Amino acid sequence: MIKSTPTPCSAFLSSSGFFLFVLLITAANLRAPITATGPILEDIRLTFSLSATEAGLLNFIPLMMFALLAPVAASLGNKVGLERTLWAAVWLIGLGSLLRILGSATDLWLGTTILSAGIATANVLLPPLIKRDFKEHTAKYFGLYASTMAITASLASGIAAPLARRTEMGWFLSAGIWLLPVIIALVAWLPLLKSGSTLSSTIATSVPLKSPWRSALGWQVSLFMALQSMVFYTLIAWFTPFAESNGFSQVSAGWLLFVYQIVAVAANLACMVALKKLPDQRLIGFLASLAILSGLAGLLLLPHLAALWLIIAGLGAGASMVTCLSLFSLRAADHRQASHLSGMAQCVGYGLAALGPLGFGFVHEQSAGWALPLQMLIVVSLLQLMIAPLAGRKKVIG
């Protein structure tokens, strides 16, 4: 185990509550730039004459960057410091968000790649930051962190199409408006940088911790992350054209995505309480997976009741996400191992999840229908149902 002393950053933040603000404003930037593209994907596709498969790449790139950079982010955070690395990550999100609305296809692809790199880094490093400095409030902060991501993600989906329709700037405004929370986050991180608090301030014993890459439990957590992420990002990417083919308008589809994501907030808050009271996470993981499975089956069989099925699936998605974030901490012995488990789970998780939107679009294009790709997602949710009890056991990587 590691013996750590309170850092200046920790003392300052815990007394003022400023940490929570910084955490939440950073979380607000980790999903909205991606989920905002779903309802306006067709507009983007027409602007740059993209094929359906190429349009799917706009959702494939972020997930693949999450996967490729997760181990790098974990190592960088340990060496450079969590605060400095996270601040740099927010800069990347802002730069990428700006580039992709400059008006050329090259800027679109480059901006998407850069902002994805920033999100990938922050995804990995926020969980160990919480575990390091706020061990007594881990469940609370993970719940609020996940809730903020869900709220901003759902808001981005809900307002994207209306903004694109009601202004001359079109989808450029829908994507560009999310530069505002980036600017706020950049300023908010400045006091933390001045505090000089980094992971190097901790003193490690000579006993090495087992790498999650060599642990069955590490792989179980990673697969749970992968399966729930694959369903979530595939629905975000492809629900709008699916809904339009079933008689919904583009705006209505955008608001249905808003509903899908906003109900995740209720699930996040409920899980925040449940995580404190339950002895382990097996029941939460199983019920969350069952809800996702039920929602997907409903969309396949009765698509005209899409609102109902998205509410059910959204509850499962929200519970799954906050459970995943918590597992990074709960299955690790200390914040160093939590950083490596977070890196591994997001590398494996998002790497496999990236195949979801791309594969869904390819199968839809080849089959000229929605039944087969939806059936594939149902199989994914069945696998999540099976892996949830394993990842949720009360056990630490040893």
C-alpha positions in Angstrom: 0.0 0.0 0.0 1.0 3.6 -0.4 1.4 6.1 2.5 0.3 9.5 1.3 0.2 12.8 3.0 -2.4 15.5 2.4 -1.4 17.7 -0.5 -1.9 21.5 -0.6 -4.3 20.9 -3.4 -6.3 18.4 -1.3 -6.5 20.7 1.8 -7.5 23.7 -0.3 -10.1 21.9 -2.3 -11.7 19.9 0.6 -12.2 23.1 2.6 -13.6 25.2 -0.1 -15.6 22.7 -2.1 -13.7 24.0 -5.2 -12.7 20.5 -6.2 -16.3 19.5 -6.8 -16.8 22.5 -9.2 -13.6 21.7 -11.1 -14.5 18.0 -11.3 -18.0 18.8 -12.6 -17.0 21.4 -15.1 -14.4 19.1 -16.5 -16.9 16.2 -16.6 -19.2 18.6 -18.6 -16.7 18.4 -21.5 -16.2 14.7 -21.6 -19.4 13.6 -23.5 -21.2 16.6 -25.0 -18.8 17.2 -27.9 -19.5 13.7 -29.0 -23.2 13.2 -28.3 -24.0 16.5 -30.0 -23.0 15.0 -33.4 -25.6 12.2 -33.3 -28.7 14.3 -34.1 -26.8 16.4 -36.7 -24.9 13.5 -38.3 -26.9 13.6 -41.5 -26.3 17.4 -41.8 -22.5 16.8 -41.4 -22.6 14.0 -43.8 -24.3 16.2 -46.5 -22.0 19.1 -45.9 -18.9 17.0 -46.7 -20.6 14.4 -49.0 -19.7 11.6 -46.6 -20.9 8.0 -47.1 -22.8 6.2 -44.2 -19.6 4.3 -43.4 -17.5 7.5 -43.4 -20.1 9.2 -41.2 -19.7 6.3 -38.8 -16.0 7.1 -38.5 -16.9 10.3 -36.7 -18.1 8.2 -33.8 -15.4 5.5 -34.4 -12.5 8.0 -34.0 -13.3 9.2 -30.5 -13.8 5.7 -29.2 -10.6 4.4 -30.8 -8.6 7.4 -29.4 -10.1 6.6 -26.0 -8.7 3.1 -26.3 -5.3 3.9 -27.8 -4.4 6.8 -25.4 -5.8 5.3 -22.2 -2.5 3.5 -21.1 -0.5 6.5 -22.2 -2.7 8.8 -20.2 -2.3 6.7 -17.1 1.5 6.7 -17.3 1.7 10.4 -18.1 -0.6 11.3 -15.1 1.7 9.3 -12.8 4.9 11.0 -14.1 3.8 14.6 -14.8 1.0 14.9 -12.3 -2.7 14.6 -12.5 -3.5 18.3 -12.4 -1.1 19.4 -15.1 -2.1 16.5 -17.4 -5.8 17.1 -16.9 -5.4 20.8 -17.7 -3.5 19.9 -20.9 -6.4 17.5 -21.8 -8.9 20.3 -21.5 -6.8 22.4 -23.9 -6.9 19.6 -26.4 -10.7 19.3 -26.1 -11.0 23.1 -26.8 -8.6 23.1 -29.7 -10.3 20.1 -31.3 -13.7 21.5 -30.8 -12.6 24.8 -32.5 -10.9 23.0 -35.5 -13.9 20.9 -36.5 -16.2 23.9 -37.0 -13.7 25.8 -39.2 -15.5 24.6 -42.4 -13.3 22.0 -44.2 -13.3 18.2 -44.2 -9.7 18.2 -43.1 -10.5 20.4 -40.1 -13.4 18.1 -39.2 -11.3 15.0 -39.1 -8.3 16.6 -37.4 -10.5 18.4 -34.8 -12.4 15.2 -34.0 -9.1 13.4 -33.4 -7.6 16.1 -31.2 -10.7 16.7 -29.0 -11.0 12.9 -28.6 -7.4 12.7 -27.4 -8.2 15.3 -24.7 -11.3 13.5 -23.6 -9.4 10.2 -23.6 -6.8 11.6 -21.2 -9.4 13.1 -18.8 -11.5 9.9 -18.8 -8.5 8.0 -17.4 -7.2 10.5 -14.8 -10.3 11.8 -13.1 -11.1 8.5 -11.3 -7.7 8.2 -9.6 -7.7 11.9 -8.7 -11.0 11.2 -6.8 -9.5 8.1 -5.1 -6.3 9.9 -4.1 -7.7 13.0 -2.5 -11.3 12.1 -1.5 -11.4 8.5 -0.4 -14.3 9.1 2.1 -16.6 10.5 -0.6 -15.6 8.3 -3.5 -19.2 7.0 -4.3 -20.6 10.5 -4.0 -18.2 12.1 -6.3 -18.3 9.3 -8.8 -22.1 9.7 -8.9 -22.0 13.4 -9.4 -19.3 13.0 -12.0 -21.3 10.5 -14.0 -24.5 12.6 -13.5 -22.9 15.7 -14.9 -21.6 13.8 -18.0 -25.1 12.4 -18.5 -26.8 15.8 -18.1 -24.5 17.6 -20.6 -24.5 14.6 -23.0 -28.3 14.6 -23.0 -28.6 18.4 -23.3 -26.2 18.3 -26.3 -28.3 15.7 -28.0 -31.5 17.6 -27.3 -30.5 21.0 -28.5 -28.3 20.0 -31.5 -31.1 19.7 -34.1 -33.1 22.7 -33.0 -30.1 24.9 -33.0 -29.1 23.7 -36.4 -32.6 24.4 -37.8 -33.2 27.8 -36.3 -29.9 29.6 -37.1 -28.0 30.3 -40.3 -24.9 28.7 -38.8 -26.6 25.3 -38.9 -24.8 22.4 -37.3 -21.7 24.5 -36.8 -23.4 26.3 -33.9 -24.7 23.0 -32.5 -21.1 21.7 -32.3 -19.3 25.0 -31.5 -21.4 26.0 -28.5 -19.6 23.4 -26.4 -16.5 25.5 -26.4 -18.1 27.5 -23.5 -17.6 24.9 -20.8 -14.1 24.3 -22.1 -13.1 27.9 -21.5 -14.6 27.8 -18.0 -12.8 24.6 -17.2 -9.4 26.0 -18.4 -9.7 28.9 -16.0 -11.0 26.7 -13.1 -7.9 24.4 -13.2 -5.5 27.3 -12.7 -5.5 27.3 -8.9 -4.7 23.6 -8.9 -1.7 24.1 -11.1 -0.4 26.7 -8.8 -0.7 24.4 -5.8 1.9 22.1 -7.3 0.2 19.0 -6.2 1.1 15.9 -8.2 1.2 12.1 -7.6 5.0 12.5 -7.1 4.2 13.8 -3.6 3.3 10.3 -2.5 5.8 7.9 -1.1 5.5 4.3 -2.4 6.7 1.2 -0.6 8.9 -1.3 -2.3 6.1 -3.7 -2.7 5.0 -3.6 -6.3 1.3 -3.8 -7.2 0.0 -6.4 -9.6 -0.8 -5.1 -13.1 -4.5 -5.3 -14.0 -3.4 -6.6 -17.4 -2.3 -9.8 -15.6 -5.5 -10.1 -13.6 -8.7 -11.9 -14.5 -10.6 -9.3 -12.5 -9.0 -6.6 -14.5 -10.2 -8.2 -17.7 -13.7 -8.7 -16.3 -14.0 -5.0 -15.4 -12.6 -4.1 -18.8 -15.1 -6.3 -20.6 -18.0 -4.8 -18.6 -16.8 -1.4 -19.6 -16.6 -2.5 -23.3 -20.0 -4.0 -23.6 -22.0 -1.2 -22.0 -20.0 1.4 -23.9 -20.6 -0.4 -27.2 -24.4 -0.2 -26.8 -24.4 3.4 -25.5 -22.3 4.9 -28.3 -24.0 2.9 -31.0 -27.4 4.1 -30.0 -26.1 7.7 -29.8 -24.7 7.4 -33.3 -27.5 5.6 -35.1 -30.7 6.2 -33.2 -31.7 9.3 -35.2 -31.7 7.7 -38.6 -33.3 4.6 -37.1 -36.1 6.7 -35.6 -36.5 8.7 -38.9 -37.1 5.5 -40.8 -39.8 4.6 -38.3 -41.7 7.9 -38.7 -40.1 10.2 -36.2 -38.7 13.6 -37.2 -35.1 14.6 -36.8 -36.0 17.0 -34.0 -38.1 14.4 -32.2 -35.3 11.8 -32.5 -32.9 14.3 -30.9 -35.2 14.8 -28.0 -35.7 11.1 -27.6 -31.9 10.8 -27.3 -32.1 13.6 -24.7 -34.6 11.4 -22.8 -32.4 8.4 -23.1 -29.5 10.2 -21.5 -31.3 12.4 -19.0 -32.9 9.4 -17.3 -29.3 8.1 -16.7 -29.0 10.9 -14.2 -31.7 9.3 -12.0 -29.9 6.0 -12.3 -26.6 7.7 -11.3 -28.1 9.2 -8.2 -29.8 6.0 -7.2 -26.5 4.1 -7.7 -24.7 6.7 -5.6 -26.8 5.5 -2.6 -26.8 1.8 -3.5 -23.0 1.7 -3.9 -22.7 2.8 -0.2 -25.2 0.3 1.1 -24.7 -2.9 -0.9 -21.9 -5.3 -0.1 -20.8 -5.5 -3.7 -21.8 -4.4 -7.2 -23.1 -7.6 -8.6 -26.8 -6.8 -8.3 -26.4 -3.3 -9.7 -24.5 -4.6 -12.7 -27.0 -7.3 -13.4 -30.1 -5.1 -13.2 -28.4 -2.4 -15.3 -27.5 -5.0 -18.0 -31.0 -6.4 -17.9 -32.5 -2.9 -18.4 -30.3 -2.4 -21.5 -31.3 -5.8 -22.9 -35.0 -5.0 -22.4 -34.7 -1.6 -24.1 -33.0 -3.0 -27.1 -35.5 -5.8 -27.5 -38.3 -3.2 -27.3 -36.8 -1.1 -30.0 -36.5 -4.1 -32.3 -40.1 -5.4 -31.7 -42.1 -2.2 -31.0 -40.1 0.7 -32.4 -43.2 3.1 -32.2 -42.8 2.9 -28.4 -39.2 4.2 -28.7 -39.6 6.7 -25.8 -40.5 3.9 -23.3 -37.6 1.6 -24.5 -35.1 4.5 -24.3 -36.2 5.3 -20.8 -35.6 1.7 -19.7 -32.3 1.4 -21.6 -31.2 4.8 -20.3 -31.6 3.7 -16.7 -29.5 0.7 -17.5 -26.9 2.9 -19.3 -26.6 5.3 -16.4 -26.3 2.6 -13.8 -23.7 0.8 -15.9 -21.6 3.9 -16.3 -21.4 4.9 -12.7 -20.8 1.3 -11.7 -17.8 1.2 -14.2 -16.3 4.4 -12.8 -16.6 3.1 -9.3 -15.1 -0.3 -10.2 -11.9 1.5 -11.3 -11.5 2.6 -7.7 -13.1 -0.3 -5.8 -11.1 -3.0 -7.5 -7.8 -1.3 -7.0 -5.5 -1.3 -3.9 -4.6 2.4 -4.2 -4.7 5.3 -6.6 -1.7 4.2 -8.6 -3.3 0.8 -9.4 -6.7 2.7 -9.9 -4.9 4.7 -12.6 -3.6 1.6 -14.3 -7.0 -0.2 -14.1 -8.7 2.9 -15.4 -6.3 3.0 -18.3 -6.6 -0.7 -19.1 -10.4 -0.8 -18.8 -10.8 2.2 -21.1 -8.2 0.9 -23.5 -9.9 -2.5 -23.9 -13.4 -1.0 -23.3 -13.4 1.8 -25.8 -11.3 -0.3 -28.3 -14.0 -2.9 -28.5 -16.8 -0.3 -28.2 -15.4 1.6 -31.2 -16.5 -1.4 -33.4 -20.1 -0.8 -32.4 -21.0 2.4 -34.4 -18.8 1.4 -37.3 -20.1 -2.2 -37.4 -23.7 -1.2 -36.9 -23.4 1.3 -39.8 -21.8 -1.3 -42.1 -24.3 -4.1 -41.3 -27.2 -1.6 -41.8 -25.8 -0.6 -45.1 -25.3 -4.1 -46.3 -28.6 -5.5 -45.0 -30.6 -2.4 -46.0 -32.5 -2.7 -42.7 -32.3 -2.3 -38.9 -33.3 -5.7 -37.6 -29.9 -7.4 -38.0 -27.8 -4.6 -36.5 -30.2 -4.4 -33.6 -30.0 -8.1 -33.0 -26.3 -7.8 -32.8 -26.6 -5.2 -30.1 -28.9 -7.5 -28.2 -26.2 -10.2 -28.2 -23.8 -7.6 -26.8 -26.2 -6.8 -24.0 -26.6 -10.5 -23.2 -22.8 -10.8 -22.8 -22.8 -7.8 -20.5 -25.5 -9.6 -18.4 -23.1 -12.5 -18.0 -20.0 -10.6 -17.2 -21.6 -8.2 -14.7 -21.7 -10.6 -11.7 -18.0 -11.4 -12.2 -16.9 -7.7 -12.3 -19.1 -6.8 -9.4 -17.6 -9.2 -6.9 -16.1 -7.6 -3.7 -12.5 -8.3 -4.6 -9.3 -6.3 -5.1 -6.7 -7.0 -7.7 -3.9 -8.7 -5.8 
